[in-house]
């Protein structure tokens, strides 16, 4: 798998979002102009009834993000969510609920670690930060 490139400004925005959502899980999507080349971030509201341990992106906000990507000639490049108390690896729930064929970034808020995976295969994707 090719590396996933997350520019510094997107990394900062991702961390700001998941820190705001803590102790709940934050969720959002990242858009790419070419596979693996992330260019935009769309923080989404977590509407899961158990936000401390799970996430469910608000469907209307997700639809708006997809429309914005289309307008800007971008595609879905990655999905991100946080694990407020770690670790930065997929939970069993993450593996079961994975629906999209893009990398999933998991932010360990407590440890300040960010990793990317293909799910449900649970294969780590090289992540180039900065």
PyMOL commands that place a pseudoatom at each C-alpha (Angstrom):
pseudoatom trace, name=CA, resn=UNK, resi=1, chain=A, elem=C, hetatm=0, pos=[0.000, 0.000, 0.000]
pseudoatom trace, name=CA, resn=UNK, resi=2, chain=A, elem=C, hetatm=0, pos=[1.227, 3.474, -0.875]
pseudoatom trace, name=CA, resn=UNK, resi=3, chain=A, elem=C, hetatm=0, pos=[1.842, 5.875, 2.002]
pseudoatom trace, name=CA, resn=UNK, resi=4, chain=A, elem=C, hetatm=0, pos=[-0.851, 8.273, 3.124]
pseudoatom trace, name=CA, resn=UNK, resi=5, chain=A, elem=C, hetatm=0, pos=[0.332, 11.910, 3.188]
pseudoatom trace, name=CA, resn=UNK, resi=6, chain=A, elem=C, hetatm=0, pos=[-1.198, 14.129, 5.883]
pseudoatom trace, name=CA, resn=UNK, resi=7, chain=A, elem=C, hetatm=0, pos=[0.042, 17.744, 5.620]
pseudoatom trace, name=CA, resn=UNK, resi=8, chain=A, elem=C, hetatm=0, pos=[0.805, 19.582, 8.857]
pseudoatom trace, name=CA, resn=UNK, resi=9, chain=A, elem=C, hetatm=0, pos=[-2.215, 21.903, 8.703]
pseudoatom trace, name=CA, resn=UNK, resi=10, chain=A, elem=C, hetatm=0, pos=[-4.591, 18.939, 8.310]
pseudoatom trace, name=CA, resn=UNK, resi=11, chain=A, elem=C, hetatm=0, pos=[-2.849, 17.076, 11.114]
pseudoatom trace, name=CA, resn=UNK, resi=12, chain=A, elem=C, hetatm=0, pos=[-3.271, 20.128, 13.380]
pseudoatom trace, name=CA, resn=UNK, resi=13, chain=A, elem=C, hetatm=0, pos=[-6.957, 20.418, 12.475]
pseudoatom trace, name=CA, resn=UNK, resi=14, chain=A, elem=C, hetatm=0, pos=[-7.526, 16.718, 13.116]
pseudoatom trace, name=CA, resn=UNK, resi=15, chain=A, elem=C, hetatm=0, pos=[-5.905, 16.917, 16.571]
pseudoatom trace, name=CA, resn=UNK, resi=16, chain=A, elem=C, hetatm=0, pos=[-7.816, 20.098, 17.431]
pseudoatom trace, name=CA, resn=UNK, resi=17, chain=A, elem=C, hetatm=0, pos=[-11.086, 18.357, 16.549]
pseudoatom trace, name=CA, resn=UNK, resi=18, chain=A, elem=C, hetatm=0, pos=[-10.476, 15.141, 18.487]
pseudoatom trace, name=CA, resn=UNK, resi=19, chain=A, elem=C, hetatm=0, pos=[-9.195, 17.071, 21.518]
pseudoatom trace, name=CA, resn=UNK, resi=20, chain=A, elem=C, hetatm=0, pos=[-12.401, 19.166, 21.501]
pseudoatom trace, name=CA, resn=UNK, resi=21, chain=A, elem=C, hetatm=0, pos=[-14.491, 15.990, 21.408]
pseudoatom trace, name=CA, resn=UNK, resi=22, chain=A, elem=C, hetatm=0, pos=[-12.638, 14.261, 24.251]
pseudoatom trace, name=CA, resn=UNK, resi=23, chain=A, elem=C, hetatm=0, pos=[-13.611, 12.393, 26.367]
pseudoatom trace, name=CA, resn=UNK, resi=24, chain=A, elem=C, hetatm=0, pos=[-15.913, 11.284, 23.544]
pseudoatom trace, name=CA, resn=UNK, resi=25, chain=A, elem=C, hetatm=0, pos=[-14.723, 9.922, 20.227]
pseudoatom trace, name=CA, resn=UNK, resi=26, chain=A, elem=C, hetatm=0, pos=[-14.268, 12.423, 17.419]
pseudoatom trace, name=CA, resn=UNK, resi=27, chain=A, elem=C, hetatm=0, pos=[-14.973, 11.482, 13.811]
pseudoatom trace, name=CA, resn=UNK, resi=28, chain=A, elem=C, hetatm=0, pos=[-14.421, 13.054, 10.418]
pseudoatom trace, name=CA, resn=UNK, resi=29, chain=A, elem=C, hetatm=0, pos=[-13.336, 12.485, 6.849]
pseudoatom trace, name=CA, resn=UNK, resi=30, chain=A, elem=C, hetatm=0, pos=[-10.366, 13.595, 4.805]
pseudoatom trace, name=CA, resn=UNK, resi=31, chain=A, elem=C, hetatm=0, pos=[-10.438, 14.309, 1.087]
pseudoatom trace, name=CA, resn=UNK, resi=32, chain=A, elem=C, hetatm=0, pos=[-7.695, 13.616, -1.442]
pseudoatom trace, name=CA, resn=UNK, resi=33, chain=A, elem=C, hetatm=0, pos=[-6.815, 15.026, -4.833]
pseudoatom trace, name=CA, resn=UNK, resi=34, chain=A, elem=C, hetatm=0, pos=[-5.000, 11.786, -5.777]
pseudoatom trace, name=CA, resn=UNK, resi=35, chain=A, elem=C, hetatm=0, pos=[-4.897, 8.480, -3.877]
pseudoatom trace, name=CA, resn=UNK, resi=36, chain=A, elem=C, hetatm=0, pos=[-2.964, 8.939, -0.641]
pseudoatom trace, name=CA, resn=UNK, resi=37, chain=A, elem=C, hetatm=0, pos=[-2.537, 12.706, -1.046]
pseudoatom trace, name=CA, resn=UNK, resi=38, chain=A, elem=C, hetatm=0, pos=[-4.849, 14.275, 1.547]
pseudoatom trace, name=CA, resn=UNK, resi=39, chain=A, elem=C, hetatm=0, pos=[-5.943, 17.869, 0.887]
pseudoatom trace, name=CA, resn=UNK, resi=40, chain=A, elem=C, hetatm=0, pos=[-9.005, 18.729, 3.029]
pseudoatom trace, name=CA, resn=UNK, resi=41, chain=A, elem=C, hetatm=0, pos=[-10.592, 17.815, 6.347]
pseudoatom trace, name=CA, resn=UNK, resi=42, chain=A, elem=C, hetatm=0, pos=[-14.259, 17.660, 7.280]
pseudoatom trace, name=CA, resn=UNK, resi=43, chain=A, elem=C, hetatm=0, pos=[-14.866, 17.236, 11.037]
pseudoatom trace, name=CA, resn=UNK, resi=44, chain=A, elem=C, hetatm=0, pos=[-18.229, 15.590, 11.683]
pseudoatom trace, name=CA, resn=UNK, resi=45, chain=A, elem=C, hetatm=0, pos=[-20.500, 15.361, 14.693]
pseudoatom trace, name=CA, resn=UNK, resi=46, chain=A, elem=C, hetatm=0, pos=[-20.529, 12.024, 16.530]
pseudoatom trace, name=CA, resn=UNK, resi=47, chain=A, elem=C, hetatm=0, pos=[-24.187, 11.113, 17.058]
pseudoatom trace, name=CA, resn=UNK, resi=48, chain=A, elem=C, hetatm=0, pos=[-23.643, 7.652, 18.571]
pseudoatom trace, name=CA, resn=UNK, resi=49, chain=A, elem=C, hetatm=0, pos=[-25.575, 7.092, 21.794]
pseudoatom trace, name=CA, resn=UNK, resi=50, chain=A, elem=C, hetatm=0, pos=[-22.325, 5.773, 23.351]
pseudoatom trace, name=CA, resn=UNK, resi=51, chain=A, elem=C, hetatm=0, pos=[-19.867, 8.493, 22.251]
pseudoatom trace, name=CA, resn=UNK, resi=52, chain=A, elem=C, hetatm=0, pos=[-17.289, 7.582, 24.915]
pseudoatom trace, name=CA, resn=UNK, resi=53, chain=A, elem=C, hetatm=0, pos=[-16.550, 4.272, 23.189]
pseudoatom trace, name=CA, resn=UNK, resi=54, chain=A, elem=C, hetatm=0, pos=[-18.081, 4.444, 19.691]
pseudoatom trace, name=CA, resn=UNK, resi=55, chain=A, elem=C, hetatm=0, pos=[-18.673, 6.812, 16.819]
pseudoatom trace, name=CA, resn=UNK, resi=56, chain=A, elem=C, hetatm=0, pos=[-21.347, 7.376, 14.223]
pseudoatom trace, name=CA, resn=UNK, resi=57, chain=A, elem=C, hetatm=0, pos=[-20.960, 10.338, 11.895]
pseudoatom trace, name=CA, resn=UNK, resi=58, chain=A, elem=C, hetatm=0, pos=[-23.994, 12.564, 11.481]
pseudoatom trace, name=CA, resn=UNK, resi=59, chain=A, elem=C, hetatm=0, pos=[-25.367, 11.449, 8.070]
pseudoatom trace, name=CA, resn=UNK, resi=60, chain=A, elem=C, hetatm=0, pos=[-26.395, 14.961, 6.992]
pseudoatom trace, name=CA, resn=UNK, resi=61, chain=A, elem=C, hetatm=0, pos=[-22.938, 16.348, 7.781]
pseudoatom trace, name=CA, resn=UNK, resi=62, chain=A, elem=C, hetatm=0, pos=[-21.336, 13.420, 5.939]
pseudoatom trace, name=CA, resn=UNK, resi=63, chain=A, elem=C, hetatm=0, pos=[-23.513, 14.100, 2.897]
pseudoatom trace, name=CA, resn=UNK, resi=64, chain=A, elem=C, hetatm=0, pos=[-22.488, 17.772, 2.995]
pseudoatom trace, name=CA, resn=UNK, resi=65, chain=A, elem=C, hetatm=0, pos=[-18.824, 16.721, 3.158]
pseudoatom trace, name=CA, resn=UNK, resi=66, chain=A, elem=C, hetatm=0, pos=[-19.253, 14.428, 0.133]
pseudoatom trace, name=CA, resn=UNK, resi=67, chain=A, elem=C, hetatm=0, pos=[-20.938, 17.242, -1.809]
pseudoatom trace, name=CA, resn=UNK, resi=68, chain=A, elem=C, hetatm=0, pos=[-18.127, 19.654, -0.909]
pseudoatom trace, name=CA, resn=UNK, resi=69, chain=A, elem=C, hetatm=0, pos=[-15.561, 17.089, -2.075]
pseudoatom trace, name=CA, resn=UNK, resi=70, chain=A, elem=C, hetatm=0, pos=[-17.378, 16.670, -5.365]
pseudoatom trace, name=CA, resn=UNK, resi=71, chain=A, elem=C, hetatm=0, pos=[-17.615, 20.451, -5.858]
pseudoatom trace, name=CA, resn=UNK, resi=72, chain=A, elem=C, hetatm=0, pos=[-13.861, 20.787, -5.202]
pseudoatom trace, name=CA, resn=UNK, resi=73, chain=A, elem=C, hetatm=0, pos=[-12.950, 17.808, -7.446]
pseudoatom trace, name=CA, resn=UNK, resi=74, chain=A, elem=C, hetatm=0, pos=[-11.718, 15.747, -4.481]
pseudoatom trace, name=CA, resn=UNK, resi=75, chain=A, elem=C, hetatm=0, pos=[-12.507, 12.200, -3.407]
pseudoatom trace, name=CA, resn=UNK, resi=76, chain=A, elem=C, hetatm=0, pos=[-12.805, 10.454, -0.069]
pseudoatom trace, name=CA, resn=UNK, resi=77, chain=A, elem=C, hetatm=0, pos=[-9.206, 9.821, 0.971]
pseudoatom trace, name=CA, resn=UNK, resi=78, chain=A, elem=C, hetatm=0, pos=[-9.527, 8.620, 4.568]
pseudoatom trace, name=CA, resn=UNK, resi=79, chain=A, elem=C, hetatm=0, pos=[-11.800, 8.435, 7.579]
pseudoatom trace, name=CA, resn=UNK, resi=80, chain=A, elem=C, hetatm=0, pos=[-10.575, 9.380, 11.018]
pseudoatom trace, name=CA, resn=UNK, resi=81, chain=A, elem=C, hetatm=0, pos=[-11.786, 8.852, 14.540]
pseudoatom trace, name=CA, resn=UNK, resi=82, chain=A, elem=C, hetatm=0, pos=[-10.280, 8.994, 17.984]
pseudoatom trace, name=CA, resn=UNK, resi=83, chain=A, elem=C, hetatm=0, pos=[-9.740, 6.640, 20.861]
pseudoatom trace, name=CA, resn=UNK, resi=84, chain=A, elem=C, hetatm=0, pos=[-9.647, 9.095, 23.792]
pseudoatom trace, name=CA, resn=UNK, resi=85, chain=A, elem=C, hetatm=0, pos=[-7.779, 6.667, 26.038]
pseudoatom trace, name=CA, resn=UNK, resi=86, chain=A, elem=C, hetatm=0, pos=[-5.898, 4.817, 23.305]
pseudoatom trace, name=CA, resn=UNK, resi=87, chain=A, elem=C, hetatm=0, pos=[-4.617, 2.759, 21.714]
pseudoatom trace, name=CA, resn=UNK, resi=88, chain=A, elem=C, hetatm=0, pos=[-4.095, 3.953, 18.128]
pseudoatom trace, name=CA, resn=UNK, resi=89, chain=A, elem=C, hetatm=0, pos=[-5.164, 0.628, 16.680]
pseudoatom trace, name=CA, resn=UNK, resi=90, chain=A, elem=C, hetatm=0, pos=[-8.562, -0.694, 15.588]
pseudoatom trace, name=CA, resn=UNK, resi=91, chain=A, elem=C, hetatm=0, pos=[-11.003, -2.045, 18.134]
pseudoatom trace, name=CA, resn=UNK, resi=92, chain=A, elem=C, hetatm=0, pos=[-13.168, -5.068, 17.378]
pseudoatom trace, name=CA, resn=UNK, resi=93, chain=A, elem=C, hetatm=0, pos=[-16.043, -2.650, 16.744]
pseudoatom trace, name=CA, resn=UNK, resi=94, chain=A, elem=C, hetatm=0, pos=[-13.893, -0.690, 14.274]
pseudoatom trace, name=CA, resn=UNK, resi=95, chain=A, elem=C, hetatm=0, pos=[-13.156, -3.880, 12.345]
pseudoatom trace, name=CA, resn=UNK, resi=96, chain=A, elem=C, hetatm=0, pos=[-16.802, -4.955, 12.257]
pseudoatom trace, name=CA, resn=UNK, resi=97, chain=A, elem=C, hetatm=0, pos=[-18.232, -1.576, 11.237]
pseudoatom trace, name=CA, resn=UNK, resi=98, chain=A, elem=C, hetatm=0, pos=[-15.662, -0.627, 8.572]
pseudoatom trace, name=CA, resn=UNK, resi=99, chain=A, elem=C, hetatm=0, pos=[-17.562, 0.171, 5.357]
pseudoatom trace, name=CA, resn=UNK, resi=100, chain=A, elem=C, hetatm=0, pos=[-15.325, 2.263, 3.127]
pseudoatom trace, name=CA, resn=UNK, resi=101, chain=A, elem=C, hetatm=0, pos=[-12.304, 1.079, 1.105]
pseudoatom trace, name=CA, resn=UNK, resi=102, chain=A, elem=C, hetatm=0, pos=[-10.063, 3.917, 2.275]
pseudoatom trace, name=CA, resn=UNK, resi=103, chain=A, elem=C, hetatm=0, pos=[-7.558, 4.131, 5.124]
pseudoatom trace, name=CA, resn=UNK, resi=104, chain=A, elem=C, hetatm=0, pos=[-8.947, 4.710, 8.607]
pseudoatom trace, name=CA, resn=UNK, resi=105, chain=A, elem=C, hetatm=0, pos=[-6.858, 6.993, 10.808]
pseudoatom trace, name=CA, resn=UNK, resi=106, chain=A, elem=C, hetatm=0, pos=[-7.071, 6.367, 14.538]
pseudoatom trace, name=CA, resn=UNK, resi=107, chain=A, elem=C, hetatm=0, pos=[-5.949, 9.062, 16.950]
pseudoatom trace, name=CA, resn=UNK, resi=108, chain=A, elem=C, hetatm=0, pos=[-4.879, 7.965, 20.428]
pseudoatom trace, name=CA, resn=UNK, resi=109, chain=A, elem=C, hetatm=0, pos=[-5.676, 11.187, 22.275]
pseudoatom trace, name=CA, resn=UNK, resi=110, chain=A, elem=C, hetatm=0, pos=[-4.014, 10.185, 25.564]
pseudoatom trace, name=CA, resn=UNK, resi=111, chain=A, elem=C, hetatm=0, pos=[-0.765, 9.101, 23.887]
pseudoatom trace, name=CA, resn=UNK, resi=112, chain=A, elem=C, hetatm=0, pos=[-0.889, 11.634, 21.011]
pseudoatom trace, name=CA, resn=UNK, resi=113, chain=A, elem=C, hetatm=0, pos=[-0.292, 8.859, 18.467]
pseudoatom trace, name=CA, resn=UNK, resi=114, chain=A, elem=C, hetatm=0, pos=[-1.870, 8.755, 15.011]
pseudoatom trace, name=CA, resn=UNK, resi=115, chain=A, elem=C, hetatm=0, pos=[-1.881, 5.630, 12.829]
pseudoatom trace, name=CA, resn=UNK, resi=116, chain=A, elem=C, hetatm=0, pos=[-3.661, 4.534, 9.645]
pseudoatom trace, name=CA, resn=UNK, resi=117, chain=A, elem=C, hetatm=0, pos=[-5.148, 1.144, 8.746]
pseudoatom trace, name=CA, resn=UNK, resi=118, chain=A, elem=C, hetatm=0, pos=[-7.035, -0.605, 5.990]
pseudoatom trace, name=CA, resn=UNK, resi=119, chain=A, elem=C, hetatm=0, pos=[-10.111, -2.127, 7.585]
pseudoatom trace, name=CA, resn=UNK, resi=120, chain=A, elem=C, hetatm=0, pos=[-11.449, -4.709, 8.125]
pseudoatom trace, name=CA, resn=UNK, resi=121, chain=A, elem=C, hetatm=0, pos=[-8.141, -6.333, 7.122]
pseudoatom trace, name=CA, resn=UNK, resi=122, chain=A, elem=C, hetatm=0, pos=[-6.367, -4.549, 9.991]
pseudoatom trace, name=CA, resn=UNK, resi=123, chain=A, elem=C, hetatm=0, pos=[-3.319, -3.756, 7.850]
pseudoatom trace, name=CA, resn=UNK, resi=124, chain=A, elem=C, hetatm=0, pos=[-1.306, -0.698, 8.895]
pseudoatom trace, name=CA, resn=UNK, resi=125, chain=A, elem=C, hetatm=0, pos=[-0.812, 1.928, 6.179]
pseudoatom trace, name=CA, resn=UNK, resi=126, chain=A, elem=C, hetatm=0, pos=[2.381, 4.028, 6.177]
pseudoatom trace, name=CA, resn=UNK, resi=127, chain=A, elem=C, hetatm=0, pos=[1.458, 7.546, 7.326]
pseudoatom trace, name=CA, resn=UNK, resi=128, chain=A, elem=C, hetatm=0, pos=[3.640, 10.473, 6.293]
pseudoatom trace, name=CA, resn=UNK, resi=129, chain=A, elem=C, hetatm=0, pos=[3.035, 13.413, 8.629]
pseudoatom trace, name=CA, resn=UNK, resi=130, chain=A, elem=C, hetatm=0, pos=[3.891, 17.042, 7.985]
for i in range(1, 130): cmd.bond("trace and resi %d" % i, "trace and resi %d" % (i + 1))
show_as sticks, trace
zoom trace
